Amino acid sequence: MEQLPKLVFSDIGGTLIRNTSRIPDFTGTTFSKLINRNIPVILLTGFNYHTTRELVQGHDPELILMPQNGTICIKNNTIIWEHQIEAKAILELYRFLDEQNLPIIVYKGI
């Protein structure tokens, strides 16, 4: 009898991607095959939410993403973030964190 894993965890940066800006198609196909066998695939990464979504774009929507929460900063009454993310993406990030019961931390920088 074939012994299947209960779940698959992987880092992204330096593990799945090296000189590219996306997870390779072959890797994405492998993940889809696992997901089709009811094996959750979790990508745990230090990349922020915005970057992580770009890296998995076009791959199986059932991939479970666990990115660094990222940092939202307010400067001169304007929300800024790594990559100058759009306000709608910040709202999406907030909703994602809230739905996953992850902490949302607001702090005042220098």
Salt bridges, closest charged atoms under 4 A:
GLU2 OE1 - ARG37 NH2 2.99
ASP25 OD1 - ARG22 NH2 3.87
GLU54 OE2 - HIS50 NE2 3.03
GLU86 OE1 - LYS88 NZ 3.73
GLU92 OE2 - ARG53 NH1 2.03
